Amino acid sequence: MKKFTMSLGAEMDPLDHYPTPVEATGVRSCKLMSPTEYPLWLCVTELDPGATLRWAGDRGDEGIYVLEGEVEVGGQRCGPEGAVIVESGVHAELTSPGPSRIVHCGSWDPNPPADGLFGAPEAHGHGVHVVGARGWFTSGAVDGVQATWYADSTCPTCRIALFKVARTVEGEKGGRPHIHTADEIIYILGGSMRFGSYELGPDSAICIPGNVRYAQWAGQNGCTFLNFRRDTSEQLYFERDKETVPLLEGAIARGGSEVGDVVHLVATG
């Protein structure tokens, strides 16, 4: 897959099974928003009260973003606009005390990445991060956006990047041709995003392989979206067909700061 693909939630049929490598009970509805041949996956899931997601065995880092309701893991609750990061290889259980709706993302590769800019994560001490709505880090002033990071690939024990970007109005910095060196999935939460003649609204996903050149703009009413990557990435802009200096993609690297709205749980299983 060399070009990006788009999926519209309104056109996706709910599955009769949970499509990811996790044991799930109490699932009311689940839509896989990424092609099965893409290295990363993202699904939007509605959970009934008492529903559970259980992780065990070999798999990579996974992220859960809470759209509605709340979820609980290790005695810690996570509400709307918060996220849960389940690091590779840990045994963990997430429950939904009431009805909830989540975005769940991960990689089909059961191994954590090892060939990125920061190398492999540490082999031991993996666990779960429960991140509140304010995020683990924030950034965005350089790019004229508000970015809330739930993980930015710099944690010693995980390499996942999961963050939310809000652009309140259509900005001049949008639409610059660029690439990211890592595969990514974008999920639109609010407003709209334009790719050429396409304009995508909420509950739409875009899968963009690493090193594919593209440009996007926020719609007239701005855009808020979630971005997931398996590993750290660099971004290169193109000015009149010339590459600029690669920019490391991370909260602190992009001029941000640590907020610390996070609880770190060490896995016991």
Steps between C-alpha positions, in 0.01 A plus 500: 500500500676813375225760521266602777151359537188660647222333700169662590335369814150552359584259218662230716300197610539386864690173534370189672834449676773712658760535223813566707731273703315551829237298685179705513163450669195726513568668165186665364652616172842511337615650170847437361601832342820381332566252216603155619815517285619822669770444770302698759137461606239726655149409605215699653322297765186536709515313831208391717510540879732235641684444172865398518810507284779262606861502377738206525789359301720652235379822336609857452398817682131588476306820568140560608348848470170556682234671290206458739449354846797369696717192533695356792832317523699416811257694720550819296213651301543681170226726367427686175805637315730287714699200381640169617834379364552123539866425444627201306484157657317589822199318645227753570123532524288803416135520604217733406294581813220648287442538128801646324638568155871475428759519224735201526821490295805280466726307263457158340869432569519326840851632563581849628696707246878479524638689200369852565690810608487400867556128446306232684324576829647361820425129535369513857272717711218527249159608623202724431475881482163651590503853360244769583343750263780755556752252361847383591652782292376793294649684203391673182602866520756452222233362264213722608300214657425354842651152531421273795739205524398179674831339398776638277739204449747629762388276788778249585257206485283584197535653155139580418401854402137595567393863501211734427537811285253789498510776243215738582496679164639437157863606532768619263736228620260229388540359152880489489620190312687268736577141594522310827754220520264272695168345399204680658125497541302822539150486650289815477324597822342834403484758224635380167827433317561563131723295272486654154140470384402280797363639824457251784294556813480333842523120522728481196843336496798550268783245482822656371812284451835641601685714243184568297487868409171678567342824616184562697300801616257558782146568381325832539401419859839362598590138568576277797657163436672208669832374363649155564844367409677182605841665532671835510503707182667790327316754288640658184337797332547583133552858389490537121585131467796529733515309828545693821693376802333193658306582816478248783135444590447507873356736756820642647680486164226722353530763773242353738500423870408222739157527663513174692129415501595132507508203736759228430398147592765226506372170365493209743405223257 
